[in-house]
Amino acid sequence: MRIGLTDHADFTTQGVDIEKKNLNDEIILLTLKTDQPLDYYAGQFVNLQRDDGLSRSYSIANSQ
């Protein structure tokens, strides 16, 4: 999986998902371990791209 910040098109890092938990029908908790720390502000999004090229945007809730 590649992870990119929408405001920093040149920044990408590798990561793996270590936990996926359904919080309700529309929200999941996805815990990632990244090669580099992500610096972000509340309300920003990241684009997650799988190895097969599929990319989706997600909102970051917190770093824990």
C-alpha positions as CSV (number, residue, x, y, z in Angstrom):
1,M,0.0,0.0,0.0
2,R,1.2,3.5,-0.8
3,I,0.1,6.5,1.3
4,G,0.1,10.0,0.1
5,L,-1.0,13.3,1.6
6,T,-3.4,15.3,-0.7
7,D,-1.6,18.6,0.0
8,H,1.9,17.1,-0.6
9,A,1.7,15.3,-3.9
10,D,5.5,14.6,-3.8
11,F,5.2,12.8,-0.4
12,T,4.4,9.1,-0.3
13,T,5.4,6.3,2.1
14,Q,4.9,2.6,2.4
15,G,2.6,1.2,5.0
16,V,0.7,-1.9,6.1
17,D,-2.7,-2.2,7.7
18,I,-2.4,-3.8,11.1
19,E,-6.1,-3.6,12.2
20,K,-9.5,-3.0,10.5
21,K,-12.5,-2.6,12.7
22,N,-16.1,-1.7,11.7
23,L,-17.3,1.1,14.0
24,N,-20.7,1.2,12.3
25,D,-22.2,0.6,8.8
26,E,-20.3,3.6,7.4
27,I,-17.2,4.1,9.5
28,I,-14.1,1.8,9.9
29,L,-11.2,2.2,12.2
30,L,-8.1,1.4,10.1
31,T,-4.8,1.2,11.9
32,L,-1.7,1.6,9.8
33,K,2.0,1.2,10.4
34,T,4.0,3.5,8.0
35,D,7.6,3.7,7.1
36,Q,7.7,7.4,7.9
37,P,5.6,9.4,10.4
38,L,2.6,11.3,8.9
39,D,2.4,15.1,9.8
40,Y,-1.2,16.3,9.4
41,Y,-3.8,18.6,10.7
42,A,-7.4,17.8,11.7
43,G,-9.7,17.6,8.6
44,Q,-7.0,16.5,6.2
45,F,-7.2,13.5,4.0
46,V,-4.8,10.9,2.8
47,N,-5.0,8.8,-0.3
48,L,-4.4,5.1,0.2
49,Q,-3.3,3.1,-2.8
50,R,-3.3,-0.6,-2.9
51,D,-0.7,-2.7,-4.7
52,D,-3.2,-3.2,-7.6
53,G,-3.4,0.6,-8.1
54,L,-6.9,1.2,-6.6
55,S,-6.8,4.5,-4.7
56,R,-9.3,6.0,-2.2
57,S,-9.2,9.1,0.0
58,Y,-9.7,8.8,3.8
59,S,-10.0,11.3,6.7
60,I,-7.4,10.9,9.5
61,A,-9.0,11.0,13.0
62,N,-5.9,10.7,15.1
63,S,-2.4,9.2,15.4
64,Q,-3.1,6.6,18.0
